[in-house]
Amino acid sequence: MKYIDEFRNQRLIKKISERILALPLARRRVRIMEVCGTHTQAFFRFGLKDLLPGNFEFISGPGCPVCVSSQEYIDKAIAYAQQKDTVVATFADMLRVPGTHSSLEKEKARSARVVTAYSALDALDFSRKNPRKRVVFLAVGFETTAPTIALSLIRARQEKLKNLFFFSSLKLIPPVMRLLLKDQRLRLSAFLCPGHVSAIIGSKAYDFIPRVYGIPCCVAGFEPMDIMEGVYSIARSIIRRKPSVMNQYSRVVTGAGNRKALGLIDEVFKTTDAAWRGLGRVASSGLSLRDAFAAFDIEKVAPLKLQRFVVKHPAAACRCGDVLKGLIRPDECALFKTRCSPASPWGPCMVSSEGACSVYYAYA
Amino acid sequence: MCLGIPMKVKRIRGEFADVESARLVRAVNIQMLSGLEPGDYVIVHAGFAIQKLDPRKAEETLRLIREIT
């Protein structure tokens, strides 16, 4: 396939690996966080860790939207699904994420109405075809997903759809990267920045990382040669001690990003504080619907009483939060492969196929 | 979530385009992009084309990789 096969050339991958192994970094502790879950998956899928120096640690970051959905959000989604004549529409990988007592999948088996959607446009379709049902779409994702939801909301308003509502858990990546940079325990050497979030926000969005925190970062694509070149660029930047924002994925990512998409996000959403699983509340890291779209905001139209959802018993032994922060590897959690597995997940990192625990379970 | 498969634009129909990869053709929304033409490659996410792929930049990246190796 064009633009895929060229970036999977084994001979060149091997050569980049040799170049990285030859760099004078053997005595340094190099800790690189790959922010995006799809990068984590690619590292294992293509066996890239075996091609990189043993002293390079790769830490999975919080860039898996399903994994960072808060328990409270899932609890509320379940509560909506249980309401009369209501259907919850969701991306499929949200189904199995555990809330405090249950998951959407379990509730679906018990009679709650839950349908899966590949795109927010599917939720529009479903609403048109089921005018008597109240449809609640779970808007989950990062900057890549936000403009797709924005366009769907604009369309819903144009069509004057009365039965479609959105429940936003949309999140922003740069604020959470800033939070991780402030955490002294992490001592990150560099970030491998997410390819498709960057396609929207542009590589300039990361300028604060070298400027304020003095470490390099590189936007990289998802093919093995992309990731290897990204790591090579980061390693060279560490040696030169001149941290900057690098863009390996320039075929898709520009400095300014997709301005049309950014305009759509701004038209429909405002930034708000958001709860991240394991990381807590992060200031200005979420998106909620602007007042002009309040008629489509399920939290405005049918708010749920909050005290019911105070999380009393977060799955105590589950260490998803520490995994998401990069403080431990998935296999350092006591539940890993003992009580927690993809078939019976305790935490969200074991649910999504790009969750760090699930990737480790499958490959490590 | 972020499957980055570049898909080739076959036909443009208003706000949507038929795009193809490995003989699989599907309709995606293209409202986030401007100036798309048949033959362009786009990155698709959740039913929307989120960015156009720049073939010259792709060549440049491959050339740089060949240079460092």
Interface residues (C-beta under 8 A of the other chain):
Chain A: M1 K2 Y3 I4 E6 F7 L12 K15 I16 E18 R19 C36 G37 T38 C64 P65 V66 F91 D93 Y118 S119 A120 L121 D122 G141 T144 T145 P147 T148 L151 P194 G195 H196 A199 I200 G221 F222 E223 M225 D226 E229 Y232 Q248 Y249 S250 R251 V252 V253 N258 K260 A261 L264 S352 E354
Chain B: M1 C2 L3 G4 I5 P6 K8 S21 A22 N29 Q31 M32 L33 S34 Y41 I43 H45 A46 G47 F48 I50 Q51 L53 D54 P55 K57 A58 E60 T61 L62 L64 I65 R66 I68 T69
